[in-house]
């Protein structure tokens, strides 16, 4: 065991809401650990990157070297354009199915995680280092008594991103075989599946729900979404649900709003709004700086320094 106080992290709760009082579900916990923990994690990370990254299903882009959200979104949109340009494409026959898990990182089952790592080819030495870390992890709020962490991967940890990628890789691998690899897109817990017909949507949902049941995860159906893919954006023919999943005209995936034609038109509008707000804030800040500088100059003129 790693001795106290080095094994105890400070837990910071970030509000995911833009405004308003958050509920527990709206808080994102971030752990600030000691430098000693970071050094131990760095030792394990070296082998995790060398062994797990080459083995992770190609449909995953989250936390993988030389990949990022931009690459992931462009892959998704590129595949949708291929589908739309096919001579056999019929509007409404294809669906973009977006998945949202409830507190995904916090619900990782430690026993399941280590079982999956045992099958990955990771050395016993590195697995024992990770077990040491997870048996030692604790956290406190406001200098209170330490609490033991019984599930989840620590947000803010060096090793957590790759551990989570590996934890869900069996699900992504299964769906890649079921829907074809080019129709599966995963960025950590943010997932999108391109499905031909309701049967594909139903099969994908069944696979995800089965995986959740076996791995202690929970699907947040209200925050999932299904968009019928069309060549042009339409404002009608939406609403209702399919197997409890809302059918929506637009979905924000990795912060990018996508419409029924799966274009970036709404992103452009969003960026224009954000740019205007940013310019307005900069303008107000400059006014405050100029005002403060003017007052300082007047004060300096009234109160000259005596030599």
C-alpha positions in Angstrom: 0.0 0.0 0.0 1.1 3.6 -0.7 1.3 5.3 2.7 -0.7 8.3 3.7 -0.9 11.2 2.9 0.5 10.4 -0.6 -2.3 8.0 -1.4 -5.0 10.6 -0.7 -6.2 12.9 -3.5 -8.2 16.1 -3.4 -11.5 15.8 -5.1 -12.6 18.9 -7.1 -16.2 19.0 -8.4 -16.6 20.8 -11.7 -20.0 22.1 -12.7 -20.9 20.9 -16.2 -23.9 23.3 -16.5 -23.4 26.7 -18.1 -25.8 28.3 -15.6 -27.9 27.3 -12.7 -27.4 25.1 -9.6 -26.1 21.6 -10.5 -27.4 18.3 -9.3 -25.1 15.5 -8.5 -25.3 14.2 -12.1 -24.2 17.6 -13.3 -20.9 17.5 -11.4 -17.7 16.1 -12.9 -15.2 14.9 -10.3 -11.5 15.6 -10.9 -8.9 14.1 -8.6 -5.7 16.0 -7.8 -3.2 13.4 -6.8 0.3 13.6 -5.2 3.5 13.7 -7.3 4.4 10.2 -6.0 1.2 8.8 -7.4 1.9 10.5 -10.8 5.4 8.9 -10.9 4.0 5.5 -10.2 1.3 6.0 -12.9 4.0 7.1 -15.4 5.8 3.8 -14.9 2.7 1.8 -15.8 1.7 4.2 -18.6 4.8 3.3 -20.7 3.7 -0.3 -21.1 0.0 0.5 -21.4 0.8 2.8 -24.4 3.1 0.3 -26.1 0.8 -2.7 -25.6 -2.7 -1.4 -25.6 -2.7 1.3 -28.2 -1.8 -1.1 -31.1 -4.5 -3.5 -29.9 -7.3 -1.1 -29.5 -10.0 -1.4 -32.2 -9.4 1.1 -35.0 -12.9 2.6 -34.5 -11.7 4.1 -31.2 -10.0 7.6 -31.4 -10.2 8.8 -27.8 -6.8 9.4 -26.1 -4.9 7.7 -28.9 -1.7 9.2 -30.1 -1.9 11.5 -33.1 -5.7 11.4 -33.0 -8.3 13.8 -31.6 -11.8 15.0 -31.7 -11.3 16.8 -35.0 -10.0 13.7 -36.7 -12.9 11.7 -35.2 -15.6 14.1 -36.3 -14.1 14.3 -39.8 -14.1 10.5 -40.1 -17.7 10.4 -39.1 -18.8 13.1 -41.6 -16.7 11.5 -44.3 -18.4 8.2 -43.9 -21.8 9.8 -43.9 -21.0 11.6 -47.1 -20.0 8.3 -48.7 -23.4 6.8 -47.6 -25.3 9.8 -48.9 -23.5 9.7 -52.3 -24.3 6.0 -52.8 -26.7 5.4 -55.7 -28.7 3.1 -53.4 -29.1 5.7 -50.7 -32.7 6.5 -49.7 -33.3 9.3 -47.2 -34.5 7.9 -43.9 -33.2 4.4 -44.4 -29.9 5.1 -42.6 -29.7 6.3 -39.0 -27.0 7.9 -36.9 -27.3 6.4 -33.4 -25.6 8.4 -30.6 -24.8 6.8 -27.3 -24.6 8.5 -23.8 -23.5 6.6 -20.7 -24.4 7.8 -17.2 -21.2 8.6 -15.2 -19.2 6.3 -17.5 -15.8 6.8 -15.9 -17.2 6.4 -12.4 -18.9 3.1 -13.1 -15.8 1.1 -14.2 -15.8 -2.2 -12.3 -12.2 -2.8 -11.0 -12.4 -6.6 -11.0 -13.7 -6.5 -14.6 -11.0 -4.1 -15.6 -8.2 -6.3 -14.2 -9.7 -9.3 -15.9 -9.6 -7.6 -19.2 -6.0 -6.4 -18.6 -5.0 -10.0 -17.9 -6.2 -10.9 -21.4 -4.4 -8.0 -23.1 -0.8 -9.1 -22.8 0.1 -6.5 -20.2 2.8 -7.9 -17.9 2.0 -9.0 -14.4 4.4 -6.3 -13.1 2.4 -3.5 -14.6 -1.0 -5.0 -13.6 0.4 -5.3 -10.0 1.4 -1.6 -10.1 -2.2 -0.7 -11.2 -3.7 -2.9 -8.5 -1.4 -1.2 -5.9 -2.7 2.2 -7.2 -6.3 1.2 -7.1 -6.0 -0.4 -3.6 -4.4 2.8 -2.3 -6.5 5.5 -4.0 -8.4 7.6 -1.6 -9.9 11.1 -1.7 -11.1 13.8 0.6 -13.3 16.8 0.4 -12.4 20.0 2.3 -9.6 18.3 4.3 -12.0 15.7 5.6 -11.4 12.1 6.4 -10.1 10.0 3.4 -12.7 7.9 1.5 -11.9 4.7 -0.3 -12.5 4.4 -4.1 -14.4 1.2 -4.9 -15.2 1.7 -8.5 -14.3 3.9 -11.5 -11.1 5.2 -13.1 -9.8 8.3 -11.5 -10.4 11.4 -13.7 -7.2 13.3 -13.9 -5.0 10.2 -13.7 -2.3 9.6 -16.3 -3.5 6.0 -16.9 -7.3 6.4 -16.8 -7.8 7.3 -20.4 -6.2 4.2 -21.8 -7.7 2.0 -19.1 -11.2 3.2 -20.1 -10.5 2.7 -23.8 -9.5 -0.9 -23.1 -12.5 -1.4 -20.8 -14.9 -0.6 -23.6 -12.9 -2.1 -26.4 -14.7 -5.5 -26.3 -18.0 -3.6 -27.0 -16.5 -1.6 -29.8 -14.9 -4.7 -31.3 -18.3 -6.6 -31.2 -20.2 -3.7 -32.8 -17.5 -3.3 -35.5 -18.2 -6.9 -36.6 -21.9 -6.4 -36.3 -22.2 -3.1 -38.2 -18.9 -3.1 -40.1 -15.9 -1.2 -38.8 -16.5 1.9 -41.0 -19.9 2.4 -39.3 -18.7 2.5 -35.7 -17.1 5.6 -34.1 -16.0 5.8 -30.4 -14.3 8.5 -28.5 -14.0 7.2 -25.0 -17.6 7.1 -23.7 -19.0 9.2 -26.7 -20.1 6.7 -29.4 -21.9 7.0 -32.7 -23.1 4.1 -34.9 -24.3 4.4 -38.5 -27.2 1.9 -38.9 -29.0 0.6 -42.0 -32.6 0.2 -41.0 -34.3 -0.2 -37.7 -33.0 -3.7 -37.3 -29.4 -2.4 -37.1 -30.4 0.2 -34.5 -32.2 -2.5 -32.5 -29.2 -4.8 -32.7 -26.7 -2.1 -31.7 -28.9 -1.1 -28.7 -29.2 -4.7 -27.6 -25.4 -5.1 -27.7 -24.8 -1.9 -25.7 -27.5 -2.8 -23.1 -26.0 -6.3 -22.8 -22.5 -5.0 -22.3 -23.8 -2.5 -19.7 -25.4 -5.4 -17.8 -22.2 -7.4 -17.7 -19.9 -4.5 -16.9 -21.8 -2.4 -14.4 -22.4 0.5 -16.8 -25.7 2.4 -17.3 -27.1 3.7 -20.5 -28.6 7.2 -20.3 -31.4 6.7 -22.8 -32.8 10.2 -22.4 -29.5 11.7 -23.5 -29.0 9.3 -26.4 -30.3 10.2 -29.8 -31.2 8.9 -33.2 -31.1 11.0 -36.4 -32.5 9.7 -39.7 -29.8 10.5 -42.2 -31.0 12.6 -45.2 -29.4 14.5 -48.1 -30.9 17.8 -46.9 -31.8 19.1 -43.5 -35.5 18.9 -42.7 -37.4 20.4 -39.8 -40.3 17.9 -39.7 -40.7 14.1 -39.5 -39.1 14.0 -36.1 -40.2 13.3 -32.5 -41.1 10.2 -30.7 -38.9 7.4 -29.6 -37.4 4.1 -30.8 -36.9 1.5 -28.1 -36.8 4.4 -25.6 -34.2 6.4 -27.5 -35.4 9.9 -28.7 -35.6 10.5 -32.4 -34.2 14.0 -32.8 -33.5 16.6 -35.6 -30.2 17.6 -34.2 -27.6 16.1 -31.8 -24.5 17.6 -30.2 -21.7 15.1 -30.5 -18.4 15.9 -28.8 -19.6 19.5 -28.6 -20.4 19.6 -32.4 -24.1 20.2 -33.3 -25.1 17.9 -36.2 -28.4 18.3 -38.1 -30.5 15.7 -40.0 -28.2 16.0 -43.1 -25.3 15.5 -40.7 -23.6 18.8 -41.8 -21.6 21.4 -39.8 -24.0 24.2 -40.7 -25.1 24.6 -37.1 -21.5 24.6 -35.9 -20.8 27.6 -38.1 -23.8 29.4 -36.5 -22.6 28.4 -33.0 -19.0 29.6 -33.7 -20.4 33.0 -35.0 -22.4 33.4 -31.8 -19.4 32.5 -29.6 -17.1 34.8 -31.6 -19.5 37.7 -31.1 -19.7 37.0 -27.3 -15.9 36.8 -27.1 -15.4 40.1 -29.0 -18.0 41.7 -26.8 -16.1 40.5 -23.7 -12.7 41.7 -25.1 -14.3 45.1 -25.9 -15.5 45.5 -22.3 -12.2 44.3 -20.9 -10.3 46.9 -23.0 -12.7 49.6 -21.9 -12.0 48.7 -18.3 -8.3 48.7 -18.9 -8.4 52.1 -20.6 -10.6 53.5 -17.8 -8.3 52.2 -15.1 -5.2 53.6 -17.0 -6.9 57.0 -17.3 -7.7 57.1 -13.6 -4.1 56.2 -12.8 -2.7 58.9 -15.0 -5.1 61.5 -13.4 -4.1 60.3 -10.0 -0.3 60.6 -10.9 -0.9 64.1 -12.2 -2.6 65.2 -9.0 -0.1 63.5 -6.7 3.4 64.0 -8.2 6.2 62.1 -6.6 8.5 64.3 -4.5 12.2 63.7 -5.1 
